[in-house]
Each structure stands twice: as C-alpha cells, then as structure tokens.
C-alpha cells in the first residue's frame, strides 16, 4: 500500500506535454524541496541527488505509450555518502502506479 498516490490523465497538446516535462526537468535540476505545477494542483516533492529510473515504451492497438518512472527513497538524506555508488537502473516492484506518467497518452 502506498502512502500517497497522485495520477493525472488528460489530453494535452504536444506543447503542453513539453511544458509539463520542462517543469519536471527544472524541479529535478533544483532538487531538494521542489514544487511541480500540475494544473490545477501543485505537487511538492523532496528530490534527492540520486534516483532510480525506468523508461517503458509500448506499441500496440494503434497507439504508442511512453512511461517515464522515477523512484527514490523517502528516507532522504540530501546527499550521497562518500564512496557510495550512484544508483543505476531500477527494478519494477509491482503495486500501484504513483505519479509516474510524465507524458499522458491521448484518450
């Protein structure tokens, strides 16, 4: 069970999708306590220096689906310990989807 789940599905233009991804990129660059505008809401996140990622592309039924998933521990320390390796890749652990759709597929 997750502590919080936010999922937004809507149709957007290519430019709106680009704006949403640019806002996410800016929040990731900023790190620490960041705010992401997801109209009509503002999502506040604490983003650490190291993340795990997964990119999935599915083609079928006349559609292309692109999912970009970023994961990190909620036990945030703010910095990586000296000598600790950076996270690379990630594994799917199952369960519900959590605010991972950076690009919504058109309905």
C-alpha positions in Angstrom: 0.0 0.0 0.0 1.3 3.4 -0.8 1.3 6.4 1.5 0.1 8.7 -1.3 -1.0 8.3 -4.9 -1.5 11.0 -7.4 -2.4 10.2 -11.0 -3.4 12.7 -13.7 -4.8 11.6 -17.0 -5.8 14.1 -19.6 -5.4 15.0 -23.2 -2.8 17.7 -24.0 -1.2 19.3 -27.0 2.4 18.5 -27.8 3.4 21.9 -26.5 1.6 21.3 -23.2 3.3 18.0 -22.8 6.7 19.7 -23.4 5.9 22.4 -20.8 5.0 19.7 -18.3 8.2 17.8 -18.9 10.3 21.1 -18.8 8.7 21.9 -15.4 9.6 18.4 -14.2 13.2 18.8 -15.5 13.5 22.1 -13.7 12.3 20.5 -10.4 14.8 17.7 -10.9 17.7 20.2 -11.5 16.7 22.2 -8.4 16.5 19.1 -6.2 15.8 19.4 -2.5 12.3 20.8 -1.9 10.7 21.4 -5.3 7.3 22.3 -6.5 5.8 21.0 -9.7 2.7 22.7 -11.2 0.2 20.1 -12.4 -2.8 22.3 -13.1 -4.9 22.7 -11.1 -2.7 21.3 -8.4 0.8 22.0 -7.1 2.8 18.9 -6.1 5.5 19.5 -3.5 8.3 16.9 -3.5 11.7 16.4 -1.8 14.0 15.3 -4.5 17.4 13.7 -3.6 20.6 13.7 -5.6 20.2 10.1 -6.7 17.2 8.4 -8.3 16.3 5.2 -10.0 14.6 5.3 -13.4 12.7 3.2 -15.8 11.6 4.1 -19.3 9.0 1.9 -20.9 7.6 2.1 -24.5 4.7 0.0 -25.6 3.4 0.0 -29.2 0.1 -1.7 -29.9 -3.6 -1.2 -30.8 -2.8 1.8 -32.9 -1.1 3.7 -30.0 2.3 4.4 -28.6 2.6 4.6 -24.8 5.7 6.2 -23.2 6.1 5.9 -19.5 8.9 7.6 -17.6 9.2 6.4 -14.0 11.5 8.0 -11.3 11.8 6.4 -7.9 13.7 7.4 -4.7 13.6 6.5 -1.1 11.5 8.6 1.3 14.4 8.2 3.8 16.1 11.2 2.2 19.5 12.4 3.5 20.1 15.1 1.0 23.5 13.9 -0.2 25.1 10.7 -1.2 27.7 9.3 1.2 31.3 9.4 0.1 32.3 6.4 -1.9 28.7 5.2 -2.3 27.9 4.3 -5.9 25.3 6.2 -7.8 22.1 4.3 -8.5 21.8 3.0 -12.0 18.6 1.5 -13.4 15.9 0.1 -11.3 13.5 -2.8 -11.0 9.8 -2.9 -11.0 8.5 -3.9 -7.6 4.8 -4.1 -8.6 2.0 -2.3 -6.8 0.1 0.8 -7.9 1.4 3.5 -10.2 2.4 6.7 -8.4 2.6 10.0 -10.3 4.8 8.4 -12.8 3.2 9.4 -16.0 5.2 12.3 -17.3 3.6 12.1 -20.7 -0.1 11.3 -20.7 -1.4 9.2 -23.5 -4.1 10.7 -25.6 -7.5 9.1 -24.9 
